[in-house]
């Protein structure tokens, strides 16, 4: 009889199985060694399984210092429960996420991983800049019935203003460039402290003195390669341009071309 009672007791003592938890693998969700941008929404996701789940706690730390802690009540949820939370980060650096699930028996399971939060590449460039740049290069005018005219320009001072705003992609900016009262919009790629813009067939006009009392303002089709480097509150620009257009003076028709470089420093406005 005692043996039977012992068997009955053993049969009634069901072994308690600890819950499990894994990181949810989905597009837009944080995972091991992921890289995210500050102030950009991402998702934390975990899959918890077990009987009588009670709560899910998520802790985020940076260098051992608590960044955030949240507790989610999952009592009464299915034995396999997926947690999904939207989150963004102000701090940058390497952070650690730890998620712990607890069941009604007090048994727990944890999972953790690291990820990097970095500043959006273009944010440090955003703003308005003004200053003067120096243009050097060659201009050439070829007109019917007139000898070709060439002019070498050396360090001609050009007033420049730039407005930089975020582009459609996280490593892009839009540059509104104004030179000699001509406004152009360029798209640039950010790499570290440098922006590189390449713009083909930008319409540009300027005043050109042909001598003998003749001035023309030809419309030109210009291609630019412009690099802008950030140094504190100064934007250092360095670029090349090459272009051509038509010119008309009285009964004479012809072409005009330009090939030159431009460089200088612009100050960021408050």
PLY file of the C-alpha trace (Angstrom):
ply
format ascii 1.0
element vertex 270
property float x
property float y
property float z
element edge 269
property int vertex1
property int vertex2
end_header
0.00 0.00 0.00
2.80 2.39 0.91
4.42 1.74 -2.44
1.18 2.60 -4.24
0.83 5.83 -2.27
4.39 6.75 -3.21
3.69 6.15 -6.88
0.56 8.27 -6.67
2.52 11.12 -5.05
5.19 10.92 -7.72
2.55 10.97 -10.43
1.00 14.07 -8.89
4.34 15.92 -8.66
4.67 17.31 -12.18
8.13 18.69 -12.86
8.18 22.48 -13.21
9.64 23.52 -16.56
11.36 26.90 -16.73
10.19 29.36 -19.40
12.36 30.32 -22.38
12.94 33.62 -24.17
14.56 34.46 -27.50
15.14 37.62 -29.51
12.52 38.22 -32.21
14.10 38.21 -35.66
12.19 40.62 -37.88
12.76 43.60 -40.13
13.17 46.80 -38.12
13.85 44.94 -34.85
17.03 45.26 -32.82
19.32 42.24 -32.84
22.90 41.42 -31.89
25.43 44.01 -33.15
22.74 46.06 -34.89
23.48 49.70 -35.68
20.75 52.31 -35.15
20.61 56.08 -35.30
19.86 58.41 -32.41
16.27 59.71 -32.26
15.16 57.14 -34.84
12.39 54.67 -33.93
13.33 50.99 -33.77
11.63 47.94 -32.23
12.50 45.63 -29.36
11.03 42.16 -29.85
11.15 38.96 -27.80
9.40 35.59 -27.92
8.62 34.13 -24.48
7.31 30.58 -24.04
6.18 28.69 -20.94
3.24 27.89 -18.71
1.53 30.60 -16.68
3.77 33.46 -17.85
3.56 36.48 -15.57
5.82 39.34 -16.72
8.53 40.39 -19.12
11.17 42.87 -17.96
13.47 44.71 -20.38
16.57 46.59 -19.18
18.87 48.68 -21.38
22.28 49.77 -20.08
25.30 51.63 -21.39
28.65 50.96 -19.73
26.76 49.44 -16.82
24.61 52.55 -16.33
20.84 52.13 -16.58
19.32 53.77 -19.66
15.78 52.40 -19.40
13.75 49.71 -17.62
10.26 48.52 -18.50
8.02 45.76 -17.15
5.24 44.22 -19.23
2.49 42.18 -17.56
1.83 39.07 -19.68
-0.33 37.15 -17.24
-3.07 35.28 -19.06
-1.25 35.54 -22.41
-0.72 32.42 -24.58
2.07 30.01 -23.68
4.05 31.46 -26.60
3.95 35.26 -26.42
5.67 37.78 -28.73
6.50 41.18 -27.26
7.00 44.22 -29.51
7.92 47.73 -28.32
8.79 50.91 -30.23
11.74 52.81 -28.82
14.29 55.49 -29.71
17.53 56.55 -28.06
19.08 59.92 -27.30
22.39 58.49 -26.03
24.96 57.22 -28.48
27.43 54.39 -27.94
27.37 50.64 -27.39
24.38 49.50 -25.34
23.21 46.20 -23.86
19.64 44.90 -23.86
18.55 42.23 -21.36
15.05 40.73 -21.34
13.83 38.44 -18.54
10.58 36.45 -18.51
9.07 35.18 -15.22
6.34 32.57 -14.73
3.89 32.00 -11.88
6.28 29.57 -10.22
8.99 32.23 -9.98
11.12 30.56 -12.62
12.91 32.91 -15.01
14.83 32.95 -18.30
16.92 35.76 -19.78
18.51 36.77 -23.05
20.77 39.70 -23.87
22.66 41.32 -26.76
24.64 44.45 -27.63
23.94 47.10 -30.25
25.41 50.44 -31.33
23.54 53.73 -31.42
25.23 56.43 -33.50
24.50 59.99 -34.51
22.91 60.40 -37.92
25.81 61.24 -40.24
24.30 64.44 -41.59
23.09 66.01 -38.32
26.35 67.80 -37.55
26.19 69.56 -40.93
22.66 70.94 -40.64
22.43 74.72 -40.73
23.16 77.91 -42.68
26.65 79.01 -43.72
27.91 82.22 -45.35
31.24 83.57 -46.56
33.40 84.21 -49.59
35.07 81.72 -51.87
37.77 82.18 -54.49
37.26 81.11 -58.10
40.15 80.46 -60.47
39.90 79.12 -63.97
39.58 79.83 -67.67
36.76 81.22 -69.77
36.71 81.10 -73.53
34.36 82.74 -76.01
34.19 81.67 -79.66
32.00 83.83 -81.92
31.40 83.86 -85.67
33.64 86.39 -87.35
35.52 87.25 -84.15
38.85 85.96 -82.94
38.52 83.53 -80.00
38.66 85.33 -76.68
40.18 83.73 -73.63
40.31 85.04 -70.11
42.12 83.55 -67.16
40.49 84.27 -63.83
42.68 84.09 -60.75
41.17 84.03 -57.26
38.05 85.95 -58.13
36.12 86.50 -54.87
32.63 85.06 -54.97
30.03 85.50 -52.20
28.64 82.09 -51.24
25.85 80.97 -48.93
24.85 77.40 -48.18
21.81 75.87 -46.50
22.19 72.19 -45.56
19.20 70.04 -44.66
18.61 66.30 -44.27
18.16 64.25 -47.41
15.85 61.32 -48.20
18.44 58.78 -47.02
20.20 58.77 -43.67
23.62 59.50 -45.23
22.41 62.21 -47.62
21.99 65.95 -47.38
20.39 68.56 -49.61
22.59 71.58 -50.24
21.05 74.85 -51.36
24.06 76.65 -52.83
23.98 80.32 -53.79
26.87 81.86 -55.73
26.80 85.26 -57.40
23.02 85.42 -56.80
22.58 82.11 -58.63
20.81 79.44 -56.57
21.42 75.72 -57.11
20.18 72.63 -55.28
22.66 69.80 -54.94
22.38 66.38 -53.30
25.35 65.24 -51.26
26.57 62.06 -49.58
28.00 62.25 -46.06
31.14 60.30 -45.15
32.57 61.20 -41.75
33.20 64.95 -41.72
32.92 65.35 -45.49
30.05 65.89 -47.92
30.59 65.08 -51.58
28.23 66.44 -54.25
28.27 65.71 -57.92
25.81 67.64 -60.03
25.52 67.41 -63.80
23.92 69.95 -66.11
23.14 72.68 -63.63
21.83 75.82 -65.29
23.97 78.81 -64.35
24.37 82.35 -65.67
26.94 85.05 -64.94
28.08 88.43 -66.20
31.05 88.32 -68.54
32.97 91.33 -69.86
33.95 90.84 -73.50
35.80 94.14 -73.56
35.07 97.15 -75.75
31.99 97.97 -73.71
30.29 94.63 -74.33
28.90 92.59 -71.43
26.99 89.35 -71.80
25.07 87.12 -69.41
25.11 83.69 -71.02
23.12 80.75 -69.74
25.48 77.87 -69.09
25.14 74.15 -68.53
27.62 73.41 -65.75
28.72 70.21 -64.01
30.05 70.45 -60.47
31.99 68.28 -58.07
31.92 69.94 -54.67
33.41 68.70 -51.40
32.53 70.30 -48.10
34.43 69.50 -44.91
33.22 70.50 -41.47
35.81 71.99 -39.12
34.09 73.19 -35.97
31.71 75.93 -37.09
33.40 76.40 -40.46
32.46 74.67 -43.68
35.47 74.30 -45.96
34.46 73.97 -49.60
36.58 72.70 -52.46
35.14 72.11 -55.90
35.57 72.01 -59.64
33.23 73.09 -62.40
33.16 72.69 -66.14
30.47 73.95 -68.45
29.44 75.53 -71.71
26.69 77.62 -73.22
25.69 79.97 -76.02
26.44 83.66 -76.27
24.90 86.32 -78.54
26.22 89.86 -79.09
24.58 92.02 -81.74
24.90 90.05 -85.00
27.45 87.63 -83.57
26.60 84.19 -82.22
28.89 81.76 -80.54
29.73 79.60 -77.59
31.23 80.18 -74.17
32.92 77.69 -71.87
34.27 77.69 -68.33
36.66 75.37 -66.52
37.77 76.18 -63.01
38.07 75.50 -59.31
36.50 77.16 -56.30
37.42 76.95 -52.64
37.06 78.78 -49.37
35.63 78.69 -45.87
32.10 79.57 -44.77
31.03 80.41 -41.23
28.00 78.74 -39.65
25.32 81.23 -38.70
23.89 81.20 -35.15
0 1
1 2
2 3
3 4
4 5
5 6
6 7
7 8
8 9
9 10
10 11
11 12
12 13
13 14
14 15
15 16
16 17
17 18
18 19
19 20
20 21
21 22
22 23
23 24
24 25
25 26
26 27
27 28
28 29
29 30
30 31
31 32
32 33
33 34
34 35
35 36
36 37
37 38
38 39
39 40
40 41
41 42
42 43
43 44
44 45
45 46
46 47
47 48
48 49
49 50
50 51
51 52
52 53
53 54
54 55
55 56
56 57
57 58
58 59
59 60
60 61
61 62
62 63
63 64
64 65
65 66
66 67
67 68
68 69
69 70
70 71
71 72
72 73
73 74
74 75
75 76
76 77
77 78
78 79
79 80
80 81
81 82
82 83
83 84
84 85
85 86
86 87
87 88
88 89
89 90
90 91
91 92
92 93
93 94
94 95
95 96
96 97
97 98
98 99
99 100
100 101
101 102
102 103
103 104
104 105
105 106
106 107
107 108
108 109
109 110
110 111
111 112
112 113
113 114
114 115
115 116
116 117
117 118
118 119
119 120
120 121
121 122
122 123
123 124
124 125
125 126
126 127
127 128
128 129
129 130
130 131
131 132
132 133
133 134
134 135
135 136
136 137
137 138
138 139
139 140
140 141
141 142
142 143
143 144
144 145
145 146
146 147
147 148
148 149
149 150
150 151
151 152
152 153
153 154
154 155
155 156
156 157
157 158
158 159
159 160
160 161
161 162
162 163
163 164
164 165
165 166
166 167
167 168
168 169
169 170
170 171
171 172
172 173
173 174
174 175
175 176
176 177
177 178
178 179
179 180
180 181
181 182
182 183
183 184
184 185
185 186
186 187
187 188
188 189
189 190
190 191
191 192
192 193
193 194
194 195
195 196
196 197
197 198
198 199
199 200
200 201
201 202
202 203
203 204
204 205
205 206
206 207
207 208
208 209
209 210
210 211
211 212
212 213
213 214
214 215
215 216
216 217
217 218
218 219
219 220
220 221
221 222
222 223
223 224
224 225
225 226
226 227
227 228
228 229
229 230
230 231
231 232
232 233
233 234
234 235
235 236
236 237
237 238
238 239
239 240
240 241
241 242
242 243
243 244
244 245
245 246
246 247
247 248
248 249
249 250
250 251
251 252
252 253
253 254
254 255
255 256
256 257
257 258
258 259
259 260
260 261
261 262
262 263
263 264
264 265
265 266
266 267
267 268
268 269
